[in-house]
């Protein structure tokens, strides 16, 4: 009997990669991470029923790991943005002149 491929393993891998890349773009990657984790859970349950029938479980595990790493990076990114807003204020972040003044204050100049 020929082994089948898990239906969502490649998609989970791609979404895992996108979730890591997405943390650089205003934490958009958190959406990709969550979708990848949900899809991987379904495929892992399918693999657990009949492990001999599937051959691309490695892609699924790799994609799931990348999605978890992407989720952590996105959460760190969100926390960093919130910390910057709390520390500098929203108006300072939107005005480059005010940001330069705030930076000079912090440097003691």
C-alpha positions as CSV (number, residue, x, y, z in Angstrom):
1,X,0.0,0.0,0.0
2,X,1.3,3.4,-1.0
3,X,1.6,6.0,1.8
4,X,-0.5,9.1,1.5
5,X,0.4,12.7,2.4
6,X,-1.2,14.5,5.3
7,X,-3.7,16.9,3.7
8,X,-2.5,20.1,5.5
9,X,1.2,19.4,6.2
10,X,2.5,21.7,3.5
11,X,0.0,24.4,4.3
12,X,1.0,24.3,8.0
13,X,4.7,24.5,7.0
14,X,4.0,27.6,4.8
15,X,1.9,29.2,7.4
16,X,4.5,28.6,10.1
17,X,7.1,30.4,7.9
18,X,4.7,33.3,7.3
19,X,4.0,33.6,11.0
20,X,7.7,34.2,11.7
21,X,7.9,36.7,8.8
22,X,4.7,38.4,9.9
23,X,6.1,39.4,13.3
24,X,8.0,42.2,11.5
25,X,4.8,43.6,10.0
26,X,2.8,44.8,13.0
27,X,2.3,41.3,14.4
28,X,0.2,40.1,11.5
29,X,1.8,36.7,11.8
30,X,-0.2,35.9,14.9
31,X,-3.1,35.1,12.5
32,X,-0.9,32.7,10.5
33,X,0.3,31.1,13.7
34,X,-3.2,30.4,15.0
35,X,-4.4,29.0,11.7
36,X,-1.3,26.8,11.4
37,X,-1.7,25.4,14.9
38,X,-5.4,24.6,14.4
39,X,-4.6,22.9,11.1
40,X,-1.7,20.9,12.6
41,X,-3.9,19.7,15.5
42,X,-6.4,18.2,13.0
43,X,-3.6,16.5,11.0
44,X,-1.9,15.2,14.1
45,X,-5.1,13.6,15.2
46,X,-5.4,12.0,11.7
47,X,-1.8,10.8,11.9
48,X,-2.4,9.3,15.4
49,X,-5.2,7.1,14.1
50,X,-3.0,5.4,11.4
51,X,0.7,6.5,11.5
52,X,1.7,3.9,8.9
53,X,-0.5,5.4,6.2
54,X,1.2,8.8,6.1
55,X,4.8,9.8,5.1
56,X,5.1,13.6,5.5
57,X,4.7,13.9,9.3
58,X,8.1,15.6,9.5
59,X,6.7,18.6,7.5
60,X,3.8,18.8,9.9
61,X,6.0,18.8,13.0
62,X,8.3,21.4,11.4
63,X,5.4,23.7,10.5
64,X,3.9,23.3,13.9
65,X,7.2,24.2,15.6
66,X,7.6,27.3,13.3
67,X,4.1,28.3,14.1
68,X,4.8,28.1,17.9
69,X,8.0,30.2,17.4
70,X,6.1,32.7,15.3
71,X,3.4,33.0,17.9
72,X,6.0,33.7,20.6
73,X,7.8,36.3,18.4
74,X,4.5,38.0,17.6
75,X,3.5,38.2,21.2
76,X,6.9,39.7,22.0
77,X,6.4,42.2,19.2
78,X,3.0,43.2,20.5
79,X,4.3,43.6,24.0
80,X,7.2,45.8,22.7
81,X,4.8,48.0,20.8
82,X,2.6,48.4,23.9
83,X,5.7,49.2,26.0
84,X,6.8,51.9,23.6
85,X,3.4,53.5,23.5
86,X,3.2,53.4,27.3
87,X,6.7,54.9,27.7
88,X,6.8,57.5,24.9
89,X,3.1,58.2,24.3
90,X,1.2,57.9,21.1
91,X,1.7,61.6,20.1
92,X,5.5,61.3,20.5
93,X,5.6,58.1,18.3
94,X,3.7,59.9,15.5
95,X,5.8,63.1,15.5
96,X,9.5,62.7,14.6
97,X,10.4,66.1,16.1
98,X,8.9,65.2,19.4
99,X,10.6,61.8,19.3
100,X,14.0,63.5,18.8
101,X,13.3,65.8,21.8
102,X,12.4,62.8,24.0
103,X,15.5,61.0,22.9
104,X,17.7,64.0,23.8
105,X,16.0,64.1,27.2
106,X,16.8,60.5,27.8
107,X,20.4,60.9,26.7
108,X,20.8,63.9,29.1
109,X,21.7,66.4,26.5
